Amino acid sequence: MAIEDHQKGESSTSAESRGDHAMADGPANAGSLFSGTSGSSVEESALQHLNIDYTDDHDSAMGGMTVQTSTMSVDSSIYNYVHENGRTYHKYKEGKYMLPNDALEIDRLELQHQLWLITLYDELTLAQVKNPQNVLDIGTGTGGWAIEFANRFPSAVVIGSDLSPIQPKYVPPNCHFEIDDAEDEWTYSQKFDLIHGRALVTCFKDPAAVIASAFNSLVPGGYLELQDVILPMRAIDDTLTGTALEHWLTITIDAAAMLGRSWKHSGDYVRLLEEAGFVDVVENHFQWPMSTWPKGERMKVLGRYWQEDMLRGLESLSMAVLTRGAGFTKEKVLELTAEVRKDVVNKNIHAYIPVVVVYGRKPTE
Ligand SMILES: C[S@@+](CC[C@H](N)C(=O)[O-])C[C@H]1O[C@@H](n2cnc3c(N)ncnc32)[C@H](O)[C@@H]1O
């Protein structure tokens, strides 16, 4: 199994200088981009540059930086809603996915799309796909990835599929959206050169089955790429221990498990791809700090975005799961997330979420 090292050409061993350098120079010298196929040791080695910045004095969530999300051209009449505890959820296959599909969540996904682009140095995919013609984005959400891919590869036809019709109406002519359940049998008449899935760790009951469907729907030599966070969040020291944030993470993930969804399988993507028959499987590790606590401009930017994402997402992530799976009332969830919010903006908690990008190739014979 090949190990890709994106550190090549780098002479400095200073963690902070790697982070700053990476911001300017991109993947070839990327401080937070470590890749390989050797599991947790690869993930651990990627932590070298997470060093606490004791001098940082930014107090606001975005540290004076404005995070902008674009205004989507969405006709609200295309929504199918299920109303529950002040949020809305998808109607097709009602109850299956436990995060909302309302304007608040759309806004968070748009922010997160920007966070992914910053994380991957403006790349949409790390797989070495040559001249893609047919591309599929499963669980496309607001379609940001699919639209951007269609813009960058005008000769490709890009399909985005999702349970929720929350995609914009006006999209590039080579981009189409479909309402579909990725856990149903795939009936596409064409084979794809690239199948992509991002931030889907909370989605599937049986991710291995979805990965098998993707394998069967790729051309020989085609790629599957999964980009995700790895739950739960962690810390580089003991500052997360005993916090409301830690408690919330534990009970939310446990409640999802009780509802039949493991939210922890993204750490198994390499194994799942290999078991499905993919070859040359590569994993790349990144981290999103919970705030501006680490040194280095790149880490601080990632921290500002992830903090804002968390602040917008606390309720999205846990309202349905805790009320449906752990017997919480809406008020109790809001009370708890109000406490967690304080931890999210507390720079003395040195927490981060591991981020992984895994891709593999379908053999040519
Ligand atoms: C966290 S969002 C990520 C959206 C998008 N991939 C992104 O990165 O912006 C997860 C998306 O997966 C969709 N989803 C969940 N379960 C699904 C399923 N079984 N089939 C298709 N889409 C699903 C949800 O509706 C939601 O839009």
The ligand as an ORCA input file, in Angstrom:
! r2SCAN-3c Opt
* xyz 0 1
  C     -24.207     16.749      6.450
  S     -25.048     16.823      4.936
  C     -23.675     16.963      3.781
  C     -24.092     17.548      2.463
  C     -22.983     17.665      1.417
  N     -22.398     16.384      1.099
  C     -21.930     18.641      1.855
  O     -20.812     18.235      2.122
  O     -22.248     19.842      1.897
  C     -25.612     15.179      4.658
  C     -26.586     15.087      3.501
  O     -26.818     13.703      3.216
  C     -28.186     13.544      2.932
  N     -28.556     12.145      3.197
  C     -28.678     11.546      4.411
  N     -29.002     10.264      4.253
  C     -29.089     10.032      2.935
  C     -29.406      8.903      2.138
  N     -29.713      7.724      2.708
  N     -29.413      9.027      0.784
  C     -29.138     10.227      0.208
  N     -28.817     11.335      0.921
  C     -28.805     11.242      2.244
  C     -28.892     14.527      3.837
  O     -30.181     14.836      3.366
  C     -27.928     15.713      3.800
  O     -28.265     16.619      2.795
*
